[in-house]
Amino acid sequence: MDIRFYRTFWGCKSSYMQFADEARADGYDGLEAPVPLDRSKQAELRSALDEYGFDLIAEICTAGSYVPERRATPAQHREDFLRKLEAIHRFGARQINCMAGCDAWPLAQSLELFDELITLAAQAGIPISFETHRSRTLFTPWVARDMALQLPELYFTCDFSHWCVVCERLIDTEDDVLEVISPRARHIHGRVGYDQGPQVPHPAAPEYAEALAAHQRWWEQCWAQMQNAGLKACTLTPEFGPDGYLHHQPFTDMPVGDLRQINRWMLQTEREHFTQWKNGR
């Protein structure tokens, strides 16, 4: 099994072509981004992908952005998903990473929606995994576990940094949950969280070495299960981002790090980490 790295479009303000140009320079194998609904923007994204021979992991956020519209109904989530799925189906993508549902829903409501979304994606012939994201249905390890136990075709985009915040601890305490989740892992978001936040200021900082090592343990568990499932390649998106995730200095509002550099460090570190893991260290 090999590994492929994807550059996140989250927070990017440049053109698709510049975004892809930087991704190639930094060593990525593809891009992770929503497929725009505007046809001219789709053409721009397609040109950037073709120029560098990249493939795409397409993002879908149902009924809102990363945080859902609080009063959106399951039917509205489904309709929004279907609209975006149709655009992706026409455009083409390696797989879909979906942020779906709402953290405030009862489990039965989430199960019904996810069952529908899994079926719709299967009908479109596009592999889909659902992100373990705060504000969404899969915002805690225990909800994700209970969903997985009832939906055999539910696969995960594992962003464990979100769970560190929700649990207010590194989740080594939840081995039983990881045993259920890791066989369903199909994509990883390589961001390092800690007990008080979803993003450490810099994963290379020695004061966050324990948090980095913990995430790497969990990723190894996912890689082992992906390999057992016969996957030819696994995918990882270094996903340090803006929007309050990146720490800023008080009063000056200056960021404490450069996101492109941080994500490039994460890519290089995890490429080496994966090689060591694959070769049995």
C-alpha positions in Angstrom: 0.0 0.0 0.0 1.3 3.4 -0.9 0.2 6.9 0.4 -1.0 9.9 -1.5 -1.0 13.5 -0.1 -3.7 16.1 -0.9 -3.5 19.9 -0.5 -6.6 21.4 1.2 -8.3 24.3 -0.5 -9.6 25.4 2.9 -8.8 29.1 3.4 -7.2 29.5 0.0 -7.7 32.9 -1.6 -5.7 32.4 -4.8 -6.8 31.0 -8.2 -7.1 27.3 -8.7 -4.0 27.4 -11.0 -1.8 29.1 -8.4 -3.1 26.8 -5.7 -2.2 23.7 -7.9 1.1 25.2 -8.8 2.0 25.6 -5.1 0.8 22.1 -4.4 3.1 20.6 -7.0 6.0 22.7 -5.7 5.3 21.4 -2.1 5.1 17.8 -3.2 1.4 17.0 -3.1 -0.2 14.3 -5.2 -3.6 15.9 -5.6 -6.1 18.5 -4.3 -9.0 18.4 -1.8 -11.6 21.0 -2.5 -15.4 21.4 -3.1 -16.5 21.2 -6.7 -17.9 24.7 -7.4 -21.5 24.8 -8.8 -20.6 27.5 -11.2 -19.6 26.0 -14.5 -16.9 28.6 -15.3 -15.2 27.9 -11.9 -15.5 24.2 -12.6 -13.6 24.8 -15.8 -10.8 26.6 -13.9 -10.5 23.8 -11.4 -10.4 21.2 -14.2 -7.7 23.1 -16.0 -5.6 23.3 -12.8 -6.0 19.5 -12.2 -5.1 18.6 -15.7 -2.1 20.9 -15.9 -0.4 19.1 -13.0 -1.9 15.6 -13.5 -3.7 15.9 -10.1 -6.8 14.0 -9.0 -9.4 15.4 -6.6 -11.0 14.5 -3.3 -14.2 16.5 -3.5 -15.7 18.0 -0.3 -19.4 18.1 0.4 -20.8 20.1 3.4 -24.5 19.5 3.7 -26.9 22.4 4.6 -24.2 25.0 5.3 -20.5 25.3 5.4 -18.3 23.4 7.9 -20.9 24.3 10.5 -24.4 23.4 9.5 -27.4 25.7 9.5 -28.8 24.8 12.9 -32.5 24.5 11.9 -31.9 22.8 8.6 -34.0 19.7 8.3 -32.7 16.2 7.3 -34.6 16.7 4.0 -32.7 20.0 3.4 -29.4 18.2 4.1 -30.3 15.5 1.6 -31.4 18.0 -1.1 -28.1 19.9 -0.7 -26.1 16.7 -0.8 -27.8 15.6 -3.9 -27.2 18.9 -5.7 -23.5 18.8 -4.9 -23.2 15.1 -5.6 -24.6 15.7 -9.1 -22.0 18.3 -9.8 -19.2 16.0 -8.6 -20.6 13.2 -10.7 -20.4 15.3 -13.8 -17.0 16.7 -12.8 -15.3 13.5 -11.6 -13.4 12.9 -8.4 -11.3 10.2 -6.7 -13.6 10.1 -3.7 -15.9 12.4 -1.6 -15.2 13.7 1.9 -18.6 14.6 3.4 -19.5 16.7 6.5 -23.1 15.8 7.1 -25.8 16.1 9.7 -25.9 18.1 12.9 -24.5 17.4 16.4 -27.9 18.3 18.0 -29.9 15.5 16.3 -31.0 12.3 17.9 -29.2 9.2 16.7 -32.2 7.8 14.8 -32.5 11.0 12.7 -28.8 10.8 11.8 -28.9 7.1 10.9 -31.8 7.7 8.5 -30.0 10.6 6.7 -26.6 8.8 6.5 -28.2 5.7 5.2 -29.7 7.7 2.4 -26.5 9.6 1.6 -24.5 6.4 1.4 -27.0 4.9 -1.0 -27.0 8.0 -3.2 -23.2 8.0 -3.4 -23.2 4.3 -4.2 -25.6 4.9 -7.0 -23.3 7.6 -8.4 -20.4 5.2 -8.2 -18.2 7.5 -6.1 -16.5 6.3 -2.9 -17.5 8.4 0.1 -16.3 8.8 3.6 -17.8 11.0 6.4 -15.7 13.3 8.4 -15.4 13.2 12.2 -16.1 16.9 12.5 -17.3 19.1 15.3 -20.9 20.5 14.9 -21.7 17.5 12.7 -23.3 14.2 13.5 -19.9 12.5 14.0 -18.6 15.0 16.5 -17.9 12.5 19.3 -16.2 9.1 19.2 -19.2 7.4 20.8 -21.7 8.7 18.3 -19.4 7.7 15.4 -19.0 4.2 17.0 -22.8 3.8 17.4 -23.4 4.9 13.8 -20.8 2.5 12.5 -22.3 -0.4 14.4 -25.6 0.2 12.7 -24.5 1.2 9.2 -22.1 -1.4 7.7 -21.3 0.8 4.7 -20.4 3.9 6.7 -16.7 4.9 6.1 -14.8 7.7 7.8 -12.6 10.6 7.1 -10.7 10.5 10.3 -9.9 13.9 11.7 -9.1 12.9 15.3 -8.1 16.5 16.2 -11.9 17.4 16.6 -12.4 14.6 19.1 -9.5 15.8 21.2 -11.4 19.0 21.8 -14.7 17.4 22.4 -13.3 14.9 24.8 -10.8 17.4 26.3 -8.1 14.8 26.2 -6.0 12.7 23.7 -8.2 9.8 22.8 -5.9 6.9 23.7 -8.5 6.4 26.4 -11.0 5.3 23.8 -9.3 2.1 22.4 -12.6 0.3 22.1 -13.9 3.1 19.8 -10.8 3.2 17.7 -11.1 -0.6 17.2 -14.5 0.1 15.6 -13.6 3.2 13.6 -10.2 2.2 12.2 -11.4 -0.6 10.0 -13.8 1.9 8.4 -11.1 4.6 7.8 -10.8 5.6 4.2 -9.2 9.1 4.4 -7.2 11.0 7.0 -7.0 14.7 7.8 -3.5 15.2 9.1 -4.0 17.9 11.7 -2.8 17.6 15.3 -5.2 18.6 18.0 -4.7 18.8 21.7 -6.9 18.8 24.8 -7.9 22.5 24.5 -8.0 23.0 20.8 -8.3 21.4 17.3 -4.9 22.7 16.1 -1.5 23.0 17.9 0.4 26.1 16.9 3.0 24.0 15.1 3.3 20.2 15.1 7.1 20.4 15.2 7.1 22.3 18.5 8.6 20.0 21.3 5.8 21.0 23.7 3.3 19.3 21.4 5.4 16.2 20.8 3.0 14.0 22.9 0.0 15.2 20.8 1.8 14.5 17.5 2.9 11.1 18.6 -0.7 10.2 19.7 -2.1 11.2 16.4 0.5 9.2 14.6 -0.4 6.1 16.7 -4.0 6.5 15.6 -3.1 7.0 12.0 -0.9 3.9 12.0 -3.9 1.9 13.3 -5.9 3.3 10.4 -3.2 2.4 7.9 -3.0 -1.1 9.2 -6.7 -1.6 8.7 -6.6 0.0 5.2 -3.8 -2.4 4.3 -5.8 -5.3 5.7 -8.7 -4.2 3.5 -6.6 -4.5 0.4 -6.4 -0.8 -0.5 -3.6 -0.1 -3.0 -3.2 3.5 -1.6 -4.3 5.5 1.4 -4.8 9.2 1.4 -3.9 12.0 3.8 -4.6 15.7 3.7 -2.4 17.9 5.9 -5.1 20.2 7.2 -3.8 22.9 9.4 -6.0 25.9 8.6 -7.3 29.4 9.4 -10.7 30.5 10.8 -9.6 30.6 14.4 -7.7 27.3 14.2 -4.4 29.1 13.6 -3.2 30.8 16.7 -2.6 34.6 16.6 -0.7 37.0 18.8 -2.9 39.1 21.0 -3.1 42.8 20.2 -1.2 42.6 16.9 -3.3 39.7 15.5 -0.2 38.3 13.8 -0.3 34.6 13.1 2.2 32.5 15.0 3.0 30.4 11.9 2.8 30.1 8.2 0.0 27.7 7.2 1.6 26.6 3.9 4.9 25.9 5.7 3.2 24.0 8.5 1.2 21.8 6.1 4.4 21.2 4.0 6.2 20.1 7.2 3.2 17.8 8.0 3.4 16.3 4.5 7.1 15.7 4.7 6.9 14.3 8.2 4.1 11.9 7.4 5.7 10.7 4.2 8.7 9.7 6.3 6.5 8.3 9.0 4.5 6.2 6.6 7.7 4.8 5.0 9.0 3.9 8.4 5.7 2.3 9.4 5.5 0.4 6.1 9.1 -0.9 6.5 8.4 -2.0 10.1 10.6 0.8 11.4 
